[in-house]
Amino acid sequence: MYKLLQLTFICSLFMSCSSAQECNEGINLLPMYGNAPKCEEQIKADEKFFAFIDSKFKDRKTAALSSVQSGWNYFYKNDLETSMKRFNQAWLLDSLNADVYWGFGNLLGRKNQFEASIPYFEKSLKLSPNNPKVHESMATSYGQLFVATKKTTNLNKAIESLKKANSLDKNNARILAQLTTAYFYFNQKDSANKYLNLTDKIDPKAINPELRALLKKK
């Protein structure tokens, strides 16, 4: 009898600890809720959320589009916490929405978590490979990693992503200007000047004046 009571006490203690661990606070501020198991309270909150969504939208994919738009709105207001919450809700509604993962990647990038951002851009591109903006975002993360590490592999990947973005959006001066900068870092004057000239044909203001001056000196 004593052993049974002792076992019951140990099990109860373990279950209460497990429950406390599972009900992690702040998981809605992590992409995909940090892949953490949700406690009963959080599951009930999700159920209420789904019930509300189902009463307001024709389907959950449409609702996810609305949540994504809200996520971007808060992102550009620099309210990153609310933005993450909205992208998480969109992911909950439609985990195959490519823009959700693009949003996660950009949010991590804004927090200088560049290496962590890249798998989300890759996931977005697997679902929707022809979005030049995602390729450009991924190039930004690789570019920042190059600045931090000076590893040419990161610069190569940045250029690869920018070239893909350029192939999908040929008249985007911002992308061409970034290619100019990337080749400048690579010390490849011919390629840098090639993209400088292409940029100038669309928008000369897209090139940083300091970069233009440095290219003239080389």
ZIGISUL-V870031 format. One line per field, one symbol per residue. ss: DSSP state (h for helix, s for strand, l for the rest). psi: psi as a letter, one per 20 degrees, with the letter a starting at -180 (. if undefined). burial: # if it has 16 or more other ideal C-beta (glycine too) atoms within 10 Angstrom, else .. A space follows every 50 residues. Layout:
ss: ???
psi: ???
burial: ???
This chain:
ss: lhhhhhhhhhhhhhhhhhhhhhllllhhhlhhhhhllllhhhhhhhhhhh hhhhhhlllhhhhhhhhhhhhhhhhhlllhhhhhhhhhhhhhhllllhhh hhhhhhhhhhlllhhhhhhhhhhhhhhllllhhhhhhhhhhhhhhhhhhl lhhhhhhhhhhhhhhhhhllllhhhhhhhhhhhhhlllhhhhhhhhhhhh hhhhhhllhhhhhhhhhl
psi: gghghgggggggggghggghhhmpqjhijqpkkjkqqqrgghghggghgg ggghihqhrhgghhhghgghghghgiikmhghghgghggghhhnijohhg hgggghghghjkmgghhghhgggghhhnikohhgggghhgghghhghhhj phhhhghggghhhgghhimhkohgghhhhggghghikngggghghghhgh hgnhihpphgggghhhh.
burial: ......................##..#######.....#..#........ ..#......#..######.###.##....#..############..#### #########....#..##.##.###.#...################.... ...##.###.##.###.##..##.###########.....###.##.### .#...##.......#...
